Amino acid sequence: MSELSFEQMLEESLKTIRTGEIVTGKVIDVKEDEIVLNIGYKSDGIIPRSEYG
């Protein structure tokens, strides 16, 4: 793997998600008060019950 490829991968992994932005993901856990999603970023997405009630 070249350094440029590694640099590109690093830049892609550091993208910022802004409030209101629509992203896609895969549900990885459903709890009583929230849904946890793998959205392909550094941390998982969480949708609180008040948002999907």
WOTA-V430017 format. One record per residue. N is the residue number from 1. NEAR is the number of other C-alpha atoms within 12 Angstrom. Layout:
n=N near=NEAR
n=N near=NEAR
//
This chain:
n=1 near=8
n=2 near=8
n=3 near=9
n=4 near=10
n=5 near=11
n=6 near=12
n=7 near=13
n=8 near=14
n=9 near=15
n=10 near=14
n=11 near=14
n=12 near=15
n=13 near=16
n=14 near=14
n=15 near=15
n=16 near=14
n=17 near=19
n=18 near=8
n=19 near=7
n=20 near=6
n=21 near=8
n=22 near=10
n=23 near=17
n=24 near=14
n=25 near=19
n=26 near=17
n=27 near=18
n=28 near=17
n=29 near=17
n=30 near=17
n=31 near=14
n=32 near=13
n=33 near=15
n=34 near=19
n=35 near=23
n=36 near=21
n=37 near=23
n=38 near=19
n=39 near=21
n=40 near=20
n=41 near=21
n=42 near=16
n=43 near=16
n=44 near=20
n=45 near=24
n=46 near=23
n=47 near=23
n=48 near=16
n=49 near=14
n=50 near=11
n=51 near=10
n=52 near=12
n=53 near=10
//
